[in-house]
Amino acid sequence: MAHHWIATRPGDLDVFAFEEYDVQPPRPGEVAIAVRAAGMNPADAKHVARGDASEFPKAIGYEVAGVVSAVGADTEIASGPVAVGDEVLAFRIKGGWATEVTVPARDVFAKPPSLSFGEAANLLLAGSTASEMLHVTSVGEGDTILVHGASGAVGVSALQQAALLGARVIGTASEGNFDVVTRYGGLPVKYGDGLEQRVREATLQPVVAALDCVGTDEAIDVSLALVSTRDRIVTIAAAARATRDGFAAIAGAMPASQTYRDSVRARLVRLAGEGRLVVPIARTFRLSEAREATALLMGQHPGGKLVLEPEAQVRASAAH
Ligand SMILES: NC(=O)c1ccc[n+]([C@@H]2O[C@H](COP(=O)([O-])OP(=O)(O)OC[C@H]3O[C@@H](n4cnc5c(N)ncnc54)[C@H](OP(=O)(O)O)[C@@H]3O)[C@@H](O)[C@H]2O)c1
């Protein structure tokens, strides 16, 4: 019998429930995946905390990697033909925190062999968000840009994708994470009082765009002070400030964001497979420990992505 995590109603960790469920056999245009790793993102908890009551109970988890366990009739995945036993990743799906899940085949891609299941399961939500942030702010060759929260999951992807575009990044982080920013090609600057001055001192070039992965007033105020045009500022965490101050806020639930993010998935999978886009993993938990993992995710930034592994997978790894 399969298991999955659902949220019974809007709320905190106490509304998370690990339940048995029947996996739907895939119809045409769908595949079933035996999950080897489920990715974790702040959105998993945030969308439970402030969800609309009519959406509940709802299954949690937007991305997974695993092995195809069944294929609907006449069905190909986004990357081409598929067969039972193929290793795949899937995003953006519903109910990924599961031992097995049936998903639309258009959201499933062949897993590059060089990626672990945990890396593959954490690639696309952060990666496609970072990609859209760079797109919305028209970042290109020779630009000097500011990324707030550069040591976080979205920030690390933004650092790498900005470098591929030929841009230079000044990235905010706590001092303990300066090495993360440096490792992915950024120039680290400490957030907190005096941030604007420290950024000005860090570069002789004008800062032409700002990408906010944090949402604090400090991050927004410094972006507004340093970047001359508001159409080159974007946030993923301060929608109210964006409305008030006239710059862009983006979110995966917005139709335009969904379309853009869907369109970059195949390229991100290819970049990751080539080793040009790295997904740092901080820690792996058993799937049944999702509450503890979520508490870590939503507390102090864990220093990389978190992975949920179904128990059978944990047992298999231990045996080797
Ligand atoms: N709208 C969207 O489409 C979308 C998509 C993905 C994520 N998000 C949101 O974007 C945010 C980042 O997500 P993530 O997955 O990258 O999170 P994460 O991995 O936990 O990273 C959090 C980042 O914020 C930094 N930070 C923490 N406190 C800070 C402060 N007071 N001032 C400045 N920086 C601070 C951390 O730096 P240190 O650890 O170095 O202190 C770290 O770089 C979350 O709020 C998430 O919900 C939105």
The ligand as an SDF file (V2000), in Angstrom:
LIG
                    3D

 48 52  0  0  0  0  0  0  0  0999 V2000
    7.5060   33.2010   -5.3920 N   0  0  0  0  0  0  0  0  0  0  0  0
    8.0780   32.0780   -5.7930 C   0  0  0  0  0  0  0  0  0  0  0  0
    7.8560   31.6120   -6.9050 O   0  0  0  0  0  0  0  0  0  0  0  0
    9.0280   31.3790   -4.8780 C   0  0  0  0  0  0  0  0  0  0  0  0
    9.7260   30.2440   -5.3180 C   0  0  0  0  0  0  0  0  0  0  0  0
   10.6820   29.6720   -4.4720 C   0  0  0  0  0  0  0  0  0  0  0  0
   10.8960   30.2260   -3.2100 C   0  0  0  0  0  0  0  0  0  0  0  0
   10.1620   31.3120   -2.8180 N   0  0  0  0  0  0  0  0  0  0  0  0
   10.4010   31.9490   -1.5040 C   0  0  0  0  0  0  0  0  0  0  0  0
   11.6950   32.5420   -1.5580 O   0  0  0  0  0  0  0  0  0  0  0  0
   12.3210   32.4540   -0.2950 C   0  0  0  0  0  0  0  0  0  0  0  0
   13.6780   31.7520   -0.4280 C   0  0  0  0  0  0  0  0  0  0  0  0
   13.4710   30.3890   -0.7340 O   0  0  0  0  0  0  0  0  0  0  0  0
   14.7000   29.3590   -0.6540 P   0  0  0  0  0  0  0  0  0  0  0  0
   14.1670   28.0190   -0.9610 O   0  0  0  0  0  0  0  0  0  0  0  0
   15.8510   29.9010   -1.4100 O   0  0  0  0  0  0  0  0  0  0  0  0
   15.0210   29.4690    0.9370 O   0  0  0  0  0  0  0  0  0  0  0  0
   16.3350   29.0700    1.7380 P   0  0  0  0  0  0  0  0  0  0  0  0
   17.1010   28.0410    1.0050 O   0  0  0  0  0  0  0  0  0  0  0  0
   15.8990   28.7770    3.1300 O   0  0  0  0  0  0  0  0  0  0  0  0
   17.2230   30.4120    1.7580 O   0  0  0  0  0  0  0  0  0  0  0  0
   16.9030   31.5050    2.5600 C   0  0  0  0  0  0  0  0  0  0  0  0
   17.9060   32.6160    2.2800 C   0  0  0  0  0  0  0  0  0  0  0  0
   17.5290   33.8090    2.9980 O   0  0  0  0  0  0  0  0  0  0  0  0
   18.6660   34.3210    3.6780 C   0  0  0  0  0  0  0  0  0  0  0  0
   18.2110   35.0640    4.8460 N   0  0  0  0  0  0  0  0  0  0  0  0
   17.6610   34.5550    5.9900 C   0  0  0  0  0  0  0  0  0  0  0  0
   17.3420   35.5730    6.8290 N   0  0  0  0  0  0  0  0  0  0  0  0
   17.6980   36.7290    6.1830 C   0  0  0  0  0  0  0  0  0  0  0  0
   17.6060   38.1290    6.5200 C   0  0  0  0  0  0  0  0  0  0  0  0
   17.0910   38.5630    7.6800 N   0  0  0  0  0  0  0  0  0  0  0  0
   18.0660   39.0230    5.6240 N   0  0  0  0  0  0  0  0  0  0  0  0
   18.6010   38.6190    4.4510 C   0  0  0  0  0  0  0  0  0  0  0  0
   18.7010   37.3200    4.0740 N   0  0  0  0  0  0  0  0  0  0  0  0
   18.2460   36.4070    4.9390 C   0  0  0  0  0  0  0  0  0  0  0  0
   19.4910   33.1060    4.0080 C   0  0  0  0  0  0  0  0  0  0  0  0
   20.8300   33.5040    4.2350 O   0  0  0  0  0  0  0  0  0  0  0  0
   21.7830   32.8000    5.3680 P   0  0  0  0  0  0  0  0  0  0  0  0
   21.3000   31.3620    5.5010 O   0  0  0  0  0  0  0  0  0  0  0  0
   23.1540   32.9080    4.7920 O   0  0  0  0  0  0  0  0  0  0  0  0
   21.5730   33.5820    6.6180 O   0  0  0  0  0  0  0  0  0  0  0  0
   19.3400   32.3090    2.7200 C   0  0  0  0  0  0  0  0  0  0  0  0
   20.2140   32.7930    1.7390 O   0  0  0  0  0  0  0  0  0  0  0  0
   11.3280   31.7500    0.6300 C   0  0  0  0  0  0  0  0  0  0  0  0
   10.5770   32.7560    1.2750 O   0  0  0  0  0  0  0  0  0  0  0  0
   10.4350   30.9830   -0.3400 C   0  0  0  0  0  0  0  0  0  0  0  0
    9.1490   30.7420    0.1750 O   0  0  0  0  0  0  0  0  0  0  0  0
    9.2430   31.8970   -3.6170 C   0  0  0  0  0  0  0  0  0  0  0  0
  1  2  1  0
  2  3  2  0
  2  4  1  0
  4  5  1  0
  4 48  2  0
  5  6  2  0
  6  7  1  0
  7  8  2  0
  8  9  1  0
  8 48  1  0
  9 10  1  0
  9 46  1  0
 10 11  1  0
 11 12  1  0
 11 44  1  0
 12 13  1  0
 13 14  1  0
 14 15  2  0
 14 16  1  0
 14 17  1  0
 17 18  1  0
 18 19  2  0
 18 20  1  0
 18 21  1  0
 21 22  1  0
 22 23  1  0
 23 24  1  0
 23 42  1  0
 24 25  1  0
 25 26  1  0
 25 36  1  0
 26 27  1  0
 26 35  1  0
 27 28  2  0
 28 29  1  0
 29 30  1  0
 29 35  2  0
 30 31  1  0
 30 32  2  0
 32 33  1  0
 33 34  2  0
 34 35  1  0
 36 37  1  0
 36 42  1  0
 37 38  1  0
 38 39  2  0
 38 40  1  0
 38 41  1  0
 42 43  1  0
 44 45  1  0
 44 46  1  0
 46 47  1  0
M  CHG  2   8   1  16  -1
M  END
$$$$
